[in-house]
Amino acid sequence: MAQVTLEQVTKKFDQVTAVRDVNLTINDKEFVVLVGPSGCGKSTTLRMVAGLEEITGGTIKIGERVVN
């Protein structure tokens, strides 16, 4: 496994910003939980990390490789 890094990740749907400037580092063997109210961007963030949603801005890395 490798480290997952989100740097200034943003997702916009038309004029609506769903996720803004997220910075997160998840180290190898680390367990992370995203918690928040409905509509705050948890699922969208996970979909971007999984490659199911294109990001509007920023960088997602797995190890040293940029995956967005």
Stockholm file with secondary structure:
# STOCKHOLM 1.0

chainA/1-68         MAQVTLEQVTKKFDQVTAVRDVNLTINDKEFVVLVGPSGCGKSTTLRMVAGLEEITGGTIKIGERVVN
#=GR chainA/1-68 SS CCCEEEEEEEEEETTEEEEEEEEEEECTTCCCCCCCCTTSSHHHHHHHHHTSSCCSEEEEEETTEECC
#=GC SS_cons        CCCEEEEEEEEEETTEEEEEEEEEEECTTCCCCCCCCTTSSHHHHHHHHHTSSCCSEEEEEETTEECC
//
